[in-house]
């Protein structure tokens, strides 16, 4: 007899132990071009309580709009030092943080250029299916024409927009709400 895990297996109570050594919060070391930013925020539940055992993973293009992946065949510069992928484990207050660069525009459905954005995946104990979403940047004029953002009802789009700090223009804050009022928009897959 053998025991097999099922596809809906929860990540369990040891999520931090299993992922801690795989955390990657600094995606752009010195020498990578682009506008350096910090993306940080908190994950909270429906009651506003912090999620202290969550994992936030991000995947993004470089400043030229090219992904660090062999299947990205665009004729755009590759930056060998840029990872394009990050993973942050939430702290006791549900906080996460990434030091990266603001991504460039990439082609979307039908070749239409998308606004700069970062793809986000969220894992946590008790979550049977990870959550997929995106984060956009509040001050970017390309948001108005983004084909994916425009699929989201206008009154819910704000949940996908990171705001720039008034005191430090390199810091963007984006909070993730799992349920309840102002729940972040998550995409089906």
C-alpha positions in Angstrom: 0.0 0.0 0.0 1.3 3.5 -0.8 0.0 6.8 0.4 -0.3 9.6 -2.2 -1.0 13.2 -1.7 -4.0 14.6 -3.6 -3.9 17.7 -5.8 -5.9 19.6 -3.2 -3.5 18.8 -0.4 -3.1 21.8 1.9 0.4 23.2 2.4 0.1 22.4 6.1 1.3 24.0 9.3 5.0 23.9 8.3 4.9 26.3 5.4 7.6 28.6 6.8 10.0 25.7 7.5 9.5 24.3 4.0 10.0 27.6 2.2 12.3 29.7 4.4 15.5 28.7 2.6 13.9 29.5 -0.8 13.0 33.1 0.0 14.1 35.6 -2.7 13.2 39.1 -1.8 15.9 41.0 -3.8 15.4 40.5 -7.5 17.6 43.2 -9.0 21.2 43.4 -7.8 23.5 46.3 -8.7 24.0 46.5 -12.5 20.4 45.7 -13.4 18.8 48.6 -15.3 15.4 50.2 -14.5 13.6 52.2 -11.9 14.5 50.6 -8.5 11.4 50.0 -6.3 10.4 48.3 -3.1 7.0 46.6 -3.2 5.7 45.8 0.2 2.4 45.4 2.1 0.4 43.0 4.2 -1.9 40.0 3.7 -5.0 40.1 5.9 -8.1 37.9 6.3 -11.7 39.0 6.1 -11.5 40.5 9.7 -8.3 42.4 9.0 -6.2 39.9 11.0 -2.7 39.4 9.6 -1.8 36.2 7.7 1.5 35.3 9.4 2.1 32.0 7.5 1.7 33.2 3.9 4.0 33.1 0.9 3.9 35.8 -1.8 5.5 34.8 -5.0 6.1 37.2 -7.9 7.0 36.9 -11.5 7.8 39.9 -13.6 9.5 41.2 -16.7 12.7 43.3 -16.6 12.6 47.0 -17.3 12.7 46.4 -21.1 9.6 44.2 -20.9 11.4 40.8 -21.3 10.9 37.9 -18.9 13.9 35.9 -17.6 12.5 32.7 -19.2 13.7 30.8 -22.3 10.2 30.9 -23.8 10.1 34.7 -24.0 11.3 35.1 -27.6 10.9 38.9 -27.8 13.8 40.7 -29.4 14.5 42.7 -26.2 17.6 42.9 -24.0 18.1 40.1 -21.5 19.7 41.1 -18.1 21.6 38.1 -16.7 21.6 39.4 -13.2 17.8 40.0 -13.1 15.9 37.1 -11.6 12.4 38.0 -12.5 11.1 35.7 -9.7 10.8 36.3 -6.0 9.3 34.7 -2.9 8.6 36.5 0.4 7.3 34.8 3.5 5.0 36.9 5.6 6.0 38.1 9.0 3.9 38.1 12.2 2.1 41.2 11.0 1.3 39.6 7.6 4.0 41.8 6.0 6.0 41.0 2.9 8.7 42.9 0.9 10.5 42.8 -2.4 13.3 45.0 -3.7 13.1 45.0 -7.5 12.7 47.2 -10.5 9.5 48.5 -12.1 8.8 46.1 -15.0 8.5 47.2 -18.6 5.4 46.6 -20.8 4.9 43.1 -22.3 2.6 41.9 -25.0 -0.8 40.6 -23.9 -3.8 39.0 -25.7 -3.7 39.8 -29.4 -0.3 41.4 -29.1 -1.7 44.5 -27.2 0.9 46.0 -24.9 0.0 45.5 -21.2 0.7 48.1 -18.5 3.7 47.4 -16.3 2.5 44.8 -13.8 3.8 41.9 -11.6 2.1 38.5 -11.5 1.4 37.4 -7.9 0.7 33.9 -6.4 -0.3 33.5 -2.8 0.1 30.3 -0.7 -0.8 29.8 2.9 -1.8 27.1 5.5 -5.3 25.9 5.0 -5.6 27.3 1.4 -6.4 24.4 -0.8 -5.8 26.2 -4.0 -3.2 29.0 -4.3 -4.4 32.4 -5.4 -3.4 34.2 -8.6 -3.5 38.0 -9.1 -1.6 41.0 -10.4 -0.3 44.2 -9.1 -0.2 47.4 -11.2 1.3 50.8 -10.4 -0.9 53.7 -9.5 1.0 56.4 -11.5 1.2 54.5 -14.7 -0.8 56.0 -17.6 -0.8 52.6 -19.4 -3.2 51.2 -16.9 -6.1 52.8 -18.8 -5.4 50.6 -21.8 -4.4 47.4 -20.1 -6.5 44.5 -21.6 -6.5 42.4 -18.4 -7.0 45.3 -15.9 -10.0 46.4 -18.1 -11.6 43.0 -17.6 -11.9 43.8 -13.9 -15.0 45.8 -12.9 -14.1 49.4 -12.4 -15.1 49.5 -8.8 -12.7 46.6 -8.0 -9.6 47.7 -9.9 -8.2 49.6 -7.0 -7.5 46.3 -5.2 -4.9 45.6 -7.9 -3.1 49.0 -7.7 0.0 49.6 -5.6 0.2 53.2 -4.3 3.5 55.2 -4.4 4.7 56.5 -1.0 4.4 60.3 -0.6 7.7 60.4 1.3 9.8 57.9 -0.7 9.0 57.7 -4.4 10.7 54.3 -4.7 8.3 52.6 -2.4 5.0 51.1 -3.5 2.5 49.7 -1.0 0.0 47.0 -2.0 -2.1 45.2 0.6 -3.7 41.9 -0.1 -7.1 41.2 1.4 -8.2 37.6 1.2 -12.0 38.1 1.8 -14.5 40.6 2.9 -14.8 44.3 2.0 -12.1 45.4 -0.4 -11.2 41.8 -1.1 -8.3 41.7 -3.6 -9.3 40.5 -7.1 -8.1 37.0 -7.8 -8.1 35.3 -11.2 -9.5 31.9 -12.0 -7.1 29.4 -13.6 
